[in-house]
Amino acid sequence: MSRETSALPLRLAVLVSGSGTTLQGLLDAIDAGKLQAEIVAVVSSRREAYALERAHRRNIPTHVLRPRDFLTAKEHDAALAKTLREVSPDLIVLAGYMVEVNDVTLGAFHGRIMNIHPSLLPAFGGRGFYGQRVHKAVLDAGCKVSGVTVHFVEAEVDGGPIILQAAVEVEDADTCETLAARVNELERRLYPRAIQLYAEGRLCQVGRRVRILK
């Protein structure tokens, strides 16, 4: 999935549901010159998400689309796609977004939606695997490594083509909290890198594999 143009900065729409630590990581990467992008909109599934406050502080336009305010998931999906079309992003970035992205949005932005997951997919991914649940499952399974995966979003939850992965060792004394802290630090480095590769037009999907062009 390579970009037809590599015009910079990349226009990002960020989808959130919670505190916005991933959003903040992207803002920090932009400020540090590590990510040539601008965040043109933040869309939240929850009115009380602290990520909205982070966006307001930076004068980034925000939108709240709560699933509960729609009769069906299909109606919510259609509203999300409409909102995203109106802000014309080059790439949509999921940042702790706790709602499944469905057919209308996937079709409108095919190959232009990216997510980050706190495990080495396909392990510990899919419905029910999010946040601390992932780290608990890793520890319960006795894994020696965990990590982070950045992938394109498709219909199967956490099942899209993998862009980048990086691993961290699981230490004997780890708790969910200590493992999460190291994984989160890795996320802050890996996500901006993946988005920057997309911005530069250096990602190309061949079958299920995403190749990084030189």
HELIX and SHEET records of a PDB file:
HELIX    1   1 THR A   21  ASP A   31  1                                  11    
HELIX    2   2 TYR A   50  ARG A   57  1                                   8    
HELIX    3   3 PRO A   67  ASP A   69  5                                   3    
HELIX    4   4 ALA A   73  VAL A   87  1                                  15    
HELIX    5   5 ASP A  103  ALA A  108  1                                   6    
HELIX    6   6 GLN A  132  ASP A  140  1                                   9    
HELIX    7   7 CYS A  176  ALA A  199  1                                  24    
SHEET    1   A 7 THR A  62  VAL A  64  0                                        
SHEET    2   A 7 ALA A  37  SER A  44  1                                        
SHEET    3   A 7 LEU A  10  VAL A  16  1                                        
SHEET    4   A 7 LEU A  91  ALA A  95  1                                        
SHEET    5   A 7 ILE A 113  HIS A 117  1                                        
SHEET    6   A 7 VAL A 145  PHE A 152 -1                                        
SHEET    7   A 7 ILE A 162  GLU A 169 -1                                        
SHEET    1   B 2 LEU A 203  VAL A 206  0                                        
SHEET    2   B 2 ARG A 209  ILE A 212 -1                                        
END                                                                             
